[in-house]
Amino acid sequence: MLKCMMLCLAISFALVACCSSTPTKAPLSKEAYAKQQREKKISDMEKQLQAGGVTVIHSGQQTMLVLPEDKFFFLDSSHLNGANYATLNVLSDYISLFDVETVKVSGYSDNCGDPLRAVALSRQQAQDIADYLKNQEIKAPIIYAIGYGCTFPIADNQRVDGRAMNRRIQITFYRLNARR
């Protein structure tokens, strides 16, 4: 009887030891942990940008951020809508996460009205965004603005929603460090 009890206890201990041992992950190195945290921060900021109306497009080492003009500027104006400064702050912090040499801010418009005025307005809007980024001290030695007016539409200018899509600001930068 004692032998039977001892055998049962031994089997019980073996089962407990076998079943309770959960595989443990190897601890991350400092570099791997830092990379994981950086990627999470990038992902969180991209979600914040998208919630603020910004479209984030990646193509290799290049990133393009598309801001709808109607949301970031008052109608037919180059005055920034102050309601979106929080999104612009996230945008500048996002760009600062990368090693960037050049940031190009491009302004576009629809084909309504005087084409020369459209170029001038899109240029001024792009310049206002570029100036805002410079004031936020992003880590990019060169930040420049250019206005294209209505020369590069991305949607049909015959439709109201198409014209709204064509009125945009595109911020393009090439990442010197890999994204992920």
HELIX and SHEET records of a PDB file:
HELIX    1   1 LEU A    2  SER A   20  1                                  19    
HELIX    2   2 LYS A   30  ALA A   51  1                                  22    
HELIX    3   3 GLU A   69  PHE A   72  1                                   4    
HELIX    4   4 GLY A   82  ASN A   84  5                                   3    
HELIX    5   5 TYR A   85  SER A   96  1                                  12    
HELIX    6   6 PRO A  115  ASN A  135  1                                  21    
HELIX    7   7 VAL A  160  ASN A  166  1                                   7    
SHEET    1   A 5 THR A  55  SER A  59  0                                        
SHEET    2   A 5 GLN A  62  PRO A  68 -1                                        
SHEET    3   A 5 ARG A 168  ARG A 175 -1                                        
SHEET    4   A 5 VAL A 100  TYR A 108 -1                                        
SHEET    5   A 5 ILE A 142  GLY A 149  1                                        
END                                                                             
